[in-house]
Amino acid sequence: MYWLKPAVIKCNSANIYICLNVKRLVDEVREIEDTIYKLQERLMEAENTLQTLVKTKVTLEHDLSVKANSLFLDQEKCMSIRKSFPSMPRLVGYT
């Protein structure tokens, strides 16, 4: 790594001298670039997690729909048939 001398820039309108530490600015730019890269990685991870959660939600909603339909069929269609069968105690002769 090489060291750069501070650069001096003169602002003619206000006659103000501004001293810039170029090395420090270069380091800050690198740090900002690293931060952007890390944030982009975290964003990709979050998007992947979101996709997984959405797929899981769809799967769970489908499973819930199937179970609700199964309960409906059991209660509405099969219960009347079950009521016509004798109970287990009656079948074994206890009643």
N, C-alpha and C positions, 0 to 999 in steps of 0.2 A: 504494500500500500504506500502510495506516495503522499506527501503532505503538500498542500497548496498554501501559498501565502494569502492572507486576507486581501481581498480586492477592495479598492476604494473607488466609489462612484460619486461624482459631484452633481448635485442637482442645481442647475444654473438659476432657476426661477427663485428659489428661496435661499440660495447660497449655503446650502446645508450639505455637509459631508456625511455619507452613510458608509459604514464599514461592514462589509459582509464577510462572514467567515465561510468561505466556499466549502471547505471540508465538512463543516457542521451541516451545511445545507444539503450536501451530497448524502451524508449519513441520514438526514431526516427524510430525504426522498426515498432512499433504500428502505428505511423503516416503514414509511407509508406504503411502499410497494409490497413489502412483506405482509403488512397488515391487510392490505387489499386481497392478497393471495389467500391468506388464512380465512378471511371473511368469505371469499368465494368458495373455499372448501367447505366451510360450515354451512353456507347456503345450499350447496349441492347435497350435503348430508341431510339437511332439514327437508329438502325437496324429496329426496329418496324416502325418508321416514314418512313424509306426508303421503306419498304414493302407496307405501305399504299399509298405512293406516286406512286409506280410502279403500284399498282392495279388501282389507280385513272387514271393514264396515259393510261393504257390499256382500261379502260372504256371510257375515252374521245376519244381515237383513234377509238374505235368501233363506238361511237356515230357520230363522224365526218365522218366515212366511210358510215354509213347509210344515213346521211344527204346529202353527196355528191352523193350517188346513187339516192336518192330521187330527187335532183335537175336535175340530168342527165335524169331520167325518165320524169320529168315534161317538161324539155326543148326539149328533142329529141323525145319523144313519144307522149306527150299530147299537145304540142304547135300546131302541125298541126291540130289536131282535134278542138282545141279552136278557131283557126283562121277561121274555117269553120262556126262557130256559129255567129249569128248576135250579135252586141254589145248591151249593156243595153239601151243606148239612142234610138237605132233603135227599140228595142223591145217595149219600152213605147211610141213610135211614135213621138219622137222629131226630127228625121232626115228623 
